[in-house]
Amino acid sequence: MLTFEKHNNMSTEDKNLHHGEPEIDELTQDRYLGGHEYDGIRELDNRMPRWWLYLFYVTIVFSAVYLIGYHVLPEGSRWASQEMEYENEIAAAALNMPADPHASIDLASLVPMTEQSDMAAGEEIYNKICVTCHGKFAEGLVGPNMTDPYWIHGDTTTNTITVKDLYNVMITGVIEKGMISYKDQLNPEQMQQVIGFIFSLQGTTPPNAKKPEGHKFDVIG
């Protein structure tokens, strides 16, 4: 009995040690790590799995290649970063974009279209995109009344409203008033047609006309 107790009370350094050999776990045959024992739990010196080691070696090689490709190579030969790829794609997209048809229009030289065919085309466009805010007869709903001489946008220095003024409004929109830009929806001819139709409504007296807004202009059209 005394011998059994003495055997079980042997220190970690003395148990299963022969001539300085490391202590071996009887079940796994793995070596215990000295000094790695906490709350009766001991740590074995397990060998890392080969797949884990190979994966670790691959990450080292990958990091070296990544470093060279993105940071060490000369500027012209360096691999493209996400920022560079984005800038290249934006530049390529800009080259493929069609030219802006409105950029070549001489707005100062435009006059209202009055041909019957243009008036009919302008009325059709008006009924599609303008009637919701300005009313069927341009009497004004959310948008202003366009049959009276009062306008929100125009040249107050000359006290005139021209095709150029309405063209610019349609190109840029009036976001604060809820009007979008029609630059990408209407070509220059369509814009001039609907503007000509709007000018043709001047002086009409539609029912339920909205009260005047803006500045009173002497010359319209």
BALOBA-1460 file (C-alpha; in Angstrom, 3 decimals):
// residues 221
<rec num="1" residu="m" x="0.000" y="0.000" z="0.000"/>
<rec num="2" residu="l" x="2.783" y="2.419" z="0.866"/>
<rec num="3" residu="t" x="4.579" y="1.507" z="-2.346"/>
<rec num="4" residu="f" x="1.413" y="2.268" z="-4.434"/>
<rec num="5" residu="e" x="1.001" y="5.708" z="-2.879"/>
<rec num="6" residu="k" x="4.621" y="6.562" z="-3.432"/>
<rec num="7" residu="h" x="4.346" y="5.557" z="-7.063"/>
<rec num="8" residu="n" x="1.298" y="7.751" z="-7.624"/>
<rec num="9" residu="n" x="2.836" y="10.757" z="-5.887"/>
<rec num="10" residu="m" x="5.815" y="10.890" z="-8.203"/>
<rec num="11" residu="s" x="6.460" y="14.266" z="-9.818"/>
<rec num="12" residu="t" x="5.889" y="14.890" z="-13.510"/>
<rec num="13" residu="e" x="9.621" y="15.068" z="-14.118"/>
<rec num="14" residu="d" x="10.173" y="11.642" z="-12.511"/>
<rec num="15" residu="k" x="7.271" y="9.737" z="-14.074"/>
<rec num="16" residu="n" x="8.338" y="7.488" z="-16.963"/>
<rec num="17" residu="l" x="11.647" y="9.300" z="-17.301"/>
<rec num="18" residu="h" x="14.673" y="7.160" z="-18.046"/>
<rec num="19" residu="h" x="18.063" y="8.752" z="-18.441"/>
<rec num="20" residu="g" x="16.609" y="12.171" z="-19.370"/>
<rec num="21" residu="e" x="14.243" y="10.834" z="-22.005"/>
<rec num="22" residu="p" x="10.980" y="12.908" z="-22.464"/>
<rec num="23" residu="e" x="7.785" y="11.666" z="-20.895"/>
<rec num="24" residu="i" x="5.597" y="9.786" z="-23.391"/>
<rec num="25" residu="d" x="1.800" y="9.461" z="-23.308"/>
<rec num="26" residu="e" x="0.942" y="5.768" z="-23.158"/>
<rec num="27" residu="l" x="-2.214" y="6.133" z="-25.267"/>
<rec num="28" residu="t" x="-1.037" y="8.316" z="-28.156"/>
<rec num="29" residu="q" x="2.702" y="7.784" z="-27.835"/>
<rec num="30" residu="d" x="3.138" y="11.553" z="-28.137"/>
<rec num="31" residu="r" x="5.607" y="13.463" z="-26.003"/>
<rec num="32" residu="y" x="4.345" y="15.655" z="-23.181"/>
<rec num="33" residu="l" x="5.430" y="19.273" z="-23.200"/>
<rec num="34" residu="g" x="7.200" y="20.157" z="-19.982"/>
<rec num="35" residu="g" x="5.703" y="23.023" z="-18.027"/>
<rec num="36" residu="h" x="2.405" y="22.891" z="-19.971"/>
<rec num="37" residu="e" x="0.082" y="21.659" z="-17.274"/>
<rec num="38" residu="y" x="-2.887" y="23.626" z="-15.947"/>
<rec num="39" residu="d" x="-5.640" y="22.332" z="-13.652"/>
<rec num="40" residu="g" x="-4.529" y="18.780" z="-14.268"/>
<rec num="41" residu="i" x="-4.686" y="19.190" z="-18.052"/>
<rec num="42" residu="r" x="-1.451" y="18.470" z="-19.845"/>
<rec num="43" residu="e" x="-0.428" y="19.358" z="-23.374"/>
<rec num="44" residu="l" x="0.975" y="16.857" z="-25.850"/>
<rec num="45" residu="d" x="3.590" y="17.748" z="-28.402"/>
<rec num="46" residu="n" x="1.431" y="16.769" z="-31.385"/>
<rec num="47" residu="r" x="2.906" y="16.966" z="-34.820"/>
<rec num="48" residu="m" x="1.135" y="19.330" z="-37.188"/>
<rec num="49" residu="p" x="-0.848" y="17.534" z="-39.921"/>
<rec num="50" residu="r" x="0.976" y="17.473" z="-43.220"/>
<rec num="51" residu="w" x="-1.921" y="19.122" z="-45.077"/>
<rec num="52" residu="w" x="-1.821" y="22.015" z="-42.624"/>
<rec num="53" residu="l" x="1.919" y="22.438" z="-43.064"/>
<rec num="54" residu="y" x="1.615" y="22.348" z="-46.868"/>
<rec num="55" residu="l" x="-1.171" y="24.904" z="-46.728"/>
<rec num="56" residu="f" x="0.969" y="27.109" z="-44.535"/>
<rec num="57" residu="y" x="3.864" y="26.848" z="-46.999"/>
<rec num="58" residu="v" x="1.511" y="27.775" z="-49.854"/>
<rec num="59" residu="t" x="0.380" y="30.924" z="-48.011"/>
<rec num="60" residu="i" x="4.011" y="31.949" z="-47.575"/>
<rec num="61" residu="v" x="4.678" y="31.530" z="-51.298"/>
<rec num="62" residu="f" x="1.440" y="33.314" z="-52.170"/>
<rec num="63" residu="s" x="2.248" y="36.269" z="-49.941"/>
<rec num="64" residu="a" x="5.666" y="36.609" z="-51.525"/>
<rec num="65" residu="v" x="4.210" y="36.534" z="-55.041"/>
<rec num="66" residu="y" x="1.483" y="39.007" z="-54.005"/>
<rec num="67" residu="l" x="4.038" y="41.380" z="-52.519"/>
<rec num="68" residu="i" x="6.180" y="41.319" z="-55.636"/>
<rec num="69" residu="g" x="3.267" y="41.615" z="-58.075"/>
<rec num="70" residu="y" x="1.466" y="44.493" z="-56.383"/>
<rec num="71" residu="h" x="4.211" y="46.411" z="-54.602"/>
<rec num="72" residu="v" x="7.731" y="45.550" z="-55.835"/>
<rec num="73" residu="l" x="7.451" y="45.462" z="-59.627"/>
<rec num="74" residu="p" x="7.989" y="48.735" z="-61.544"/>
<rec num="75" residu="e" x="4.941" y="50.950" z="-62.036"/>
<rec num="76" residu="g" x="4.352" y="49.866" z="-65.625"/>
<rec num="77" residu="s" x="4.656" y="46.155" z="-64.905"/>
<rec num="78" residu="r" x="2.859" y="46.104" z="-61.567"/>
<rec num="79" residu="w" x="-0.359" y="44.131" z="-61.326"/>
<rec num="80" residu="a" x="-3.501" y="46.241" z="-61.482"/>
<rec num="81" residu="s" x="-5.090" y="47.026" z="-58.137"/>
<rec num="82" residu="q" x="-8.846" y="47.304" z="-57.682"/>
<rec num="83" residu="e" x="-8.551" y="51.068" z="-57.895"/>
<rec num="84" residu="m" x="-6.616" y="50.853" z="-61.156"/>
<rec num="85" residu="e" x="-9.096" y="48.356" z="-62.611"/>
<rec num="86" residu="y" x="-11.972" y="50.645" z="-61.656"/>
<rec num="87" residu="e" x="-10.337" y="53.640" z="-63.313"/>
<rec num="88" residu="n" x="-9.605" y="51.601" z="-66.464"/>
<rec num="89" residu="e" x="-13.201" y="50.400" z="-66.680"/>
<rec num="90" residu="i" x="-14.536" y="53.930" z="-66.218"/>
<rec num="91" residu="a" x="-12.248" y="55.184" z="-68.979"/>
<rec num="92" residu="a" x="-13.322" y="52.347" z="-71.291"/>
<rec num="93" residu="a" x="-16.990" y="53.020" z="-70.572"/>
<rec num="94" residu="a" x="-16.521" y="56.717" z="-71.324"/>
<rec num="95" residu="l" x="-15.112" y="55.840" z="-74.759"/>
<rec num="96" residu="n" x="-18.130" y="53.657" z="-75.513"/>
<rec num="97" residu="m" x="-20.672" y="56.265" z="-74.463"/>
<rec num="98" residu="p" x="-22.432" y="58.003" z="-77.341"/>
<rec num="99" residu="a" x="-21.682" y="61.657" z="-77.883"/>
<rec num="100" residu="d" x="-24.040" y="64.098" z="-76.197"/>
<rec num="101" residu="p" x="-26.353" y="65.358" z="-78.971"/>
<rec num="102" residu="h" x="-27.249" y="68.451" z="-76.945"/>
<rec num="103" residu="a" x="-23.655" y="69.649" z="-76.704"/>
<rec num="104" residu="s" x="-23.545" y="70.752" z="-80.344"/>
<rec num="105" residu="i" x="-26.790" y="72.762" z="-80.217"/>
<rec num="106" residu="d" x="-26.483" y="76.533" z="-80.532"/>
<rec num="107" residu="l" x="-29.194" y="77.429" z="-78.039"/>
<rec num="108" residu="a" x="-29.035" y="81.151" z="-78.742"/>
<rec num="109" residu="s" x="-30.090" y="80.599" z="-82.343"/>
<rec num="110" residu="l" x="-33.141" y="78.439" z="-81.587"/>
<rec num="111" residu="v" x="-36.601" y="79.740" z="-82.396"/>
<rec num="112" residu="p" x="-39.954" y="78.099" z="-81.586"/>
<rec num="113" residu="m" x="-41.073" y="75.449" z="-84.040"/>
<rec num="114" residu="t" x="-44.412" y="76.261" z="-85.599"/>
<rec num="115" residu="e" x="-44.913" y="73.619" z="-88.288"/>
<rec num="116" residu="q" x="-48.078" y="71.581" z="-87.845"/>
<rec num="117" residu="s" x="-46.141" y="68.315" z="-87.745"/>
<rec num="118" residu="d" x="-43.863" y="69.695" z="-85.043"/>
<rec num="119" residu="m" x="-46.845" y="70.931" z="-83.036"/>
<rec num="120" residu="a" x="-48.458" y="67.499" z="-83.218"/>
<rec num="121" residu="a" x="-45.208" y="65.806" z="-82.132"/>
<rec num="122" residu="g" x="-44.748" y="68.352" z="-79.340"/>
<rec num="123" residu="e" x="-48.286" y="67.800" z="-78.066"/>
<rec num="124" residu="e" x="-47.702" y="64.030" z="-77.993"/>
<rec num="125" residu="i" x="-44.510" y="64.489" z="-75.982"/>
<rec num="126" residu="y" x="-46.252" y="66.928" z="-73.641"/>
<rec num="127" residu="n" x="-49.041" y="64.433" z="-72.967"/>
<rec num="128" residu="k" x="-46.482" y="61.773" z="-72.117"/>
<rec num="129" residu="i" x="-44.087" y="63.608" z="-69.810"/>
<rec num="130" residu="c" x="-45.501" y="67.028" z="-68.881"/>
<rec num="131" residu="v" x="-49.218" y="66.574" z="-68.285"/>
<rec num="132" residu="t" x="-48.754" y="64.908" z="-64.885"/>
<rec num="133" residu="c" x="-47.262" y="68.027" z="-63.294"/>
<rec num="134" residu="h" x="-48.492" y="70.847" z="-65.538"/>
<rec num="135" residu="g" x="-51.989" y="69.635" z="-66.371"/>
<rec num="136" residu="k" x="-53.718" y="68.624" z="-69.599"/>
<rec num="137" residu="f" x="-54.029" y="72.215" z="-70.782"/>
<rec num="138" residu="a" x="-50.832" y="73.498" z="-69.074"/>
<rec num="139" residu="e" x="-53.029" y="75.060" z="-66.399"/>
<rec num="140" residu="g" x="-50.586" y="73.955" z="-63.712"/>
<rec num="141" residu="l" x="-50.849" y="71.256" z="-61.064"/>
<rec num="142" residu="v" x="-47.717" y="70.475" z="-59.086"/>
<rec num="143" residu="g" x="-45.808" y="72.451" z="-61.691"/>
<rec num="144" residu="p" x="-46.591" y="76.058" z="-62.629"/>
<rec num="145" residu="n" x="-49.206" y="77.353" z="-65.044"/>
<rec num="146" residu="m" x="-47.584" y="77.750" z="-68.487"/>
<rec num="147" residu="t" x="-50.376" y="79.658" z="-70.201"/>
<rec num="148" residu="d" x="-49.907" y="83.009" z="-68.442"/>
<rec num="149" residu="p" x="-46.996" y="85.476" z="-68.819"/>
<rec num="150" residu="y" x="-45.543" y="84.616" z="-65.418"/>
<rec num="151" residu="w" x="-42.530" y="82.286" z="-65.453"/>
<rec num="152" residu="i" x="-40.144" y="81.053" z="-62.784"/>
<rec num="153" residu="h" x="-37.190" y="80.622" z="-65.160"/>
<rec num="154" residu="g" x="-36.174" y="83.197" z="-67.730"/>
<rec num="155" residu="d" x="-33.914" y="86.114" z="-68.592"/>
<rec num="156" residu="t" x="-35.027" y="88.910" z="-66.265"/>
<rec num="157" residu="t" x="-32.452" y="91.330" z="-67.702"/>
<rec num="158" residu="t" x="-34.172" y="91.367" z="-71.115"/>
<rec num="159" residu="n" x="-37.531" y="90.336" z="-69.673"/>
<rec num="160" residu="t" x="-37.886" y="87.607" z="-72.272"/>
<rec num="161" residu="i" x="-38.552" y="83.874" z="-72.313"/>
<rec num="162" residu="t" x="-36.867" y="82.056" z="-75.205"/>
<rec num="163" residu="v" x="-36.423" y="78.502" z="-76.424"/>
<rec num="164" residu="k" x="-32.991" y="78.605" z="-74.824"/>
<rec num="165" residu="d" x="-34.465" y="79.201" z="-71.355"/>
<rec num="166" residu="l" x="-36.889" y="76.276" z="-71.508"/>
<rec num="167" residu="y" x="-34.283" y="74.088" z="-73.201"/>
<rec num="168" residu="n" x="-31.867" y="74.637" z="-70.310"/>
<rec num="169" residu="v" x="-34.603" y="73.840" z="-67.788"/>
<rec num="170" residu="m" x="-35.346" y="70.547" z="-69.546"/>
<rec num="171" residu="i" x="-31.654" y="69.705" z="-69.796"/>
<rec num="172" residu="t" x="-30.797" y="70.350" z="-66.145"/>
<rec num="173" residu="g" x="-34.170" y="69.713" z="-64.516"/>
<rec num="174" residu="v" x="-35.406" y="71.407" z="-61.375"/>
<rec num="175" residu="i" x="-34.699" y="68.803" z="-58.731"/>
<rec num="176" residu="e" x="-35.860" y="70.926" z="-55.800"/>
<rec num="177" residu="k" x="-39.269" y="71.210" z="-57.501"/>
<rec num="178" residu="g" x="-39.407" y="67.534" z="-58.454"/>
<rec num="179" residu="m" x="-38.633" y="67.962" z="-62.165"/>
<rec num="180" residu="i" x="-36.055" y="65.548" z="-63.520"/>
<rec num="181" residu="s" x="-33.660" y="66.164" z="-66.397"/>
<rec num="182" residu="y" x="-34.890" y="64.975" z="-69.794"/>
<rec num="183" residu="k" x="-31.451" y="65.147" z="-71.348"/>
<rec num="184" residu="d" x="-31.270" y="61.397" z="-71.864"/>
<rec num="185" residu="q" x="-34.940" y="60.917" z="-72.743"/>
<rec num="186" residu="l" x="-35.486" y="63.500" z="-75.464"/>
<rec num="187" residu="n" x="-33.259" y="64.419" z="-78.378"/>
<rec num="188" residu="p" x="-32.775" y="68.062" z="-79.414"/>
<rec num="189" residu="e" x="-35.546" y="67.972" z="-81.998"/>
<rec num="190" residu="q" x="-38.056" y="66.501" z="-79.541"/>
<rec num="191" residu="m" x="-37.184" y="69.154" z="-76.967"/>
<rec num="192" residu="q" x="-37.728" y="71.936" z="-79.481"/>
<rec num="193" residu="q" x="-41.029" y="70.390" z="-80.540"/>
<rec num="194" residu="v" x="-42.456" y="70.231" z="-77.022"/>
<rec num="195" residu="i" x="-41.169" y="73.749" z="-76.265"/>
<rec num="196" residu="g" x="-42.857" y="75.026" z="-79.414"/>
<rec num="197" residu="f" x="-46.099" y="73.394" z="-78.335"/>
<rec num="198" residu="i" x="-45.854" y="74.950" z="-74.851"/>
<rec num="199" residu="f" x="-45.299" y="78.408" z="-76.368"/>
<rec num="200" residu="s" x="-48.387" y="77.887" z="-78.550"/>
<rec num="201" residu="l" x="-50.494" y="77.649" z="-75.363"/>
<rec num="202" residu="q" x="-49.628" y="81.199" z="-74.306"/>
<rec num="203" residu="g" x="-52.705" y="83.364" z="-73.868"/>
<rec num="204" residu="t" x="-55.146" y="80.469" z="-73.576"/>
<rec num="205" residu="t" x="-57.480" y="80.407" z="-70.608"/>
<rec num="206" residu="p" x="-57.766" y="76.820" z="-69.389"/>
<rec num="207" residu="p" x="-60.226" y="75.994" z="-66.593"/>
<rec num="208" residu="n" x="-58.870" y="75.775" z="-63.029"/>
<rec num="209" residu="a" x="-55.727" y="77.657" z="-63.973"/>
<rec num="210" residu="k" x="-53.148" y="77.839" z="-61.221"/>
<rec num="211" residu="k" x="-52.361" y="81.293" z="-59.870"/>
<rec num="212" residu="p" x="-49.329" y="83.061" z="-61.375"/>
<rec num="213" residu="e" x="-45.864" y="82.145" z="-60.129"/>
<rec num="214" residu="g" x="-42.555" y="83.849" z="-60.741"/>
<rec num="215" residu="h" x="-41.788" y="86.930" z="-62.805"/>
<rec num="216" residu="k" x="-43.959" y="88.513" z="-65.473"/>
<rec num="217" residu="f" x="-42.234" y="88.550" z="-68.861"/>
<rec num="218" residu="d" x="-43.054" y="90.824" z="-71.769"/>
<rec num="219" residu="v" x="-41.727" y="88.648" z="-74.619"/>
<rec num="220" residu="i" x="-42.370" y="84.912" z="-74.651"/>
<rec num="221" residu="g" x="-41.227" y="82.679" z="-77.457"/>
